[in-house]
Amino acid sequence: MAVSAVQILGPRDRGILSTDSLQLRWYAAYTCANHEKRVREQLEQRSVESFLPVYETVRRWKDRRMQLKMPLFPGYVFVRMALADRLRVLQVPSVVRLVGFNGQMSALPDEEIEGLKKGLAGGVRAEPHPFLAVGRRVRLRSGPLAGMQGILLRRKGKFRVVISIDLIQRAVAVDAEATDLEAVT
């Protein structure tokens, strides 16, 4: 039987529970490496709504090829819960923590998770891709400018790379697909 957060709170913690802490929201649970599927199973057994987006890939070994379903976001399982019920998730073996900042758990926008669920259910092919932040230095991997480096920008919902020619102090901006870019380390 799950212990509710109300039973665990001490006398100093009165007043912490608010209507916000009882609202169902999506959170990202960080898991031990390669334990995402086990964590999802444990959450289902505890009646916690969870979402583990997966993609299909073919892995080759010396003697055979296997089609596998791998997590789209390795190390993460999304959980929909009330903040007051966080102990039900944190007590699951292999859950390291709930993602947040400055000691506060951060909820994900419902639209992001619902859009991801809808897209994957509709047959959208997705695969993991390194996170590219606007303002970061990137390299073009393909096309006529392959190998060139620049700064990533976003304009009108599209990615642009600003390539600078230092000697003449001029730059050019080119449109690019996210799949054609890689981060420069």
C-alpha positions in Angstrom: 0.0 0.0 0.0 1.4 3.4 -1.0 2.0 6.0 1.7 0.5 9.3 0.9 2.6 12.5 1.3 0.1 13.8 3.8 1.1 11.1 6.3 4.8 11.8 6.0 4.7 15.5 6.5 5.6 16.6 10.0 4.2 19.5 12.1 6.6 22.0 10.6 5.4 21.1 7.1 1.8 22.1 7.6 0.5 24.4 4.9 2.9 23.1 2.2 0.2 21.2 0.4 -1.7 23.5 -1.9 -4.1 23.1 -4.8 -1.0 23.2 -7.1 0.5 20.2 -5.3 -2.7 18.2 -5.9 -2.9 19.0 -9.7 -1.8 16.2 -12.1 1.2 17.4 -14.1 3.9 15.7 -16.2 7.3 15.4 -14.7 10.6 13.9 -16.0 12.0 11.1 -13.8 15.7 10.5 -14.2 16.6 6.8 -14.1 19.6 4.7 -13.8 21.2 3.9 -17.1 19.3 1.3 -19.2 16.5 0.9 -16.5 13.8 3.0 -18.3 11.6 0.0 -19.2 11.8 -1.5 -15.7 11.0 1.8 -14.1 7.9 2.1 -16.4 6.8 -1.4 -15.4 7.2 -0.5 -11.7 5.2 2.7 -12.1 2.4 0.8 -13.8 2.3 -1.7 -10.9 2.0 1.3 -8.6 -0.9 2.8 -10.7 1.2 5.9 -11.7 0.6 7.1 -15.2 3.8 7.1 -17.2 5.1 7.5 -20.7 8.2 6.1 -22.2 8.6 7.1 -25.8 10.5 4.6 -27.8 11.9 4.2 -31.3 12.8 1.2 -33.4 16.4 0.5 -34.4 18.4 -2.4 -35.8 21.4 -3.4 -33.8 24.1 -5.6 -35.2 26.1 -8.2 -33.4 28.7 -10.5 -34.9 26.3 -13.3 -35.5 22.9 -11.6 -35.9 20.8 -8.4 -36.3 18.0 -7.5 -33.9 15.3 -5.0 -34.2 15.0 -3.3 -30.8 12.8 -0.7 -29.2 15.0 1.8 -27.5 14.1 4.9 -25.3 13.8 8.1 -27.3 15.2 10.0 -24.3 17.7 7.7 -22.7 17.7 8.0 -18.9 14.2 9.5 -18.6 10.6 8.3 -18.0 7.8 10.8 -18.0 5.3 10.6 -15.1 1.9 12.3 -14.6 1.3 12.8 -11.0 0.3 15.3 -8.3 3.3 16.8 -6.6 2.0 15.5 -3.3 2.4 12.0 -4.6 6.1 12.3 -5.6 7.2 9.7 -3.0 5.3 7.0 -5.0 7.7 7.7 -7.8 10.8 8.4 -5.9 10.5 5.0 -4.0 10.6 3.1 -7.3 13.9 1.2 -7.6 16.2 2.8 -10.3 14.5 6.2 -10.1 17.3 8.6 -9.2 15.3 11.9 -8.9 12.6 14.0 -10.5 14.1 16.7 -12.7 13.9 20.3 -11.4 15.9 23.4 -10.6 17.1 24.9 -7.3 15.4 22.0 -5.3 12.0 22.6 -7.0 10.6 20.0 -9.3 9.7 21.4 -12.7 6.6 20.3 -14.5 6.6 19.8 -18.3 4.0 21.6 -20.5 1.1 19.2 -21.1 1.1 20.1 -24.8 4.7 18.9 -25.2 4.0 15.4 -23.8 0.6 15.1 -25.5 2.0 16.2 -28.8 4.8 13.7 -28.5 2.3 10.9 -27.7 0.1 11.9 -30.5 2.9 12.1 -33.0 4.4 8.7 -32.1 1.0 7.1 -32.1 0.4 8.6 -35.6 3.5 6.9 -36.9 6.0 9.7 -36.9 9.6 8.3 -37.2 11.7 9.8 -34.5 15.2 9.0 -33.2 17.4 10.6 -30.6 19.4 13.7 -31.6 21.9 15.8 -29.6 20.3 18.8 -28.1 21.3 22.0 -30.0 20.9 25.3 -28.2 20.5 28.5 -30.1 23.8 30.4 -29.8 25.9 27.3 -29.8 28.7 26.5 -32.2 27.7 23.8 -34.8 29.1 22.1 -37.8 27.2 21.3 -41.0 27.4 17.5 -41.6 26.0 17.4 -45.2 25.3 19.4 -48.2 27.5 21.8 -50.2 28.7 23.5 -47.0 29.6 20.2 -45.1 32.3 20.8 -42.6 31.7 24.5 -42.2 31.2 25.8 -38.6 28.9 28.6 -37.4 26.6 29.8 -34.7 23.1 28.3 -34.5 20.1 30.7 -34.7 16.4 30.2 -34.9 14.3 32.4 -37.3 10.6 32.0 -38.1 10.7 28.5 -36.6 13.6 27.3 -38.7 17.2 26.8 -38.0 19.9 29.1 -39.5 23.6 28.8 -39.2 25.7 32.0 -39.3 29.0 31.3 -40.9 31.7 34.0 -40.4 34.7 34.7 -42.5 37.0 36.3 -39.9 39.5 37.7 -42.3 37.1 40.0 -44.1 34.8 40.4 -41.0 31.7 39.2 -42.9 29.1 36.6 -42.2 26.4 34.7 -44.1 23.3 33.0 -42.7 22.1 29.7 -44.3 19.0 27.7 -43.5 19.7 24.2 -42.2 17.8 21.2 -41.0 18.5 20.1 -37.4 19.5 16.6 -38.7 22.3 18.2 -40.7 23.9 19.8 -37.7 26.2 18.6 -35.0 27.5 20.4 -31.9 31.1 21.4 -32.0 32.9 20.5 -28.7 
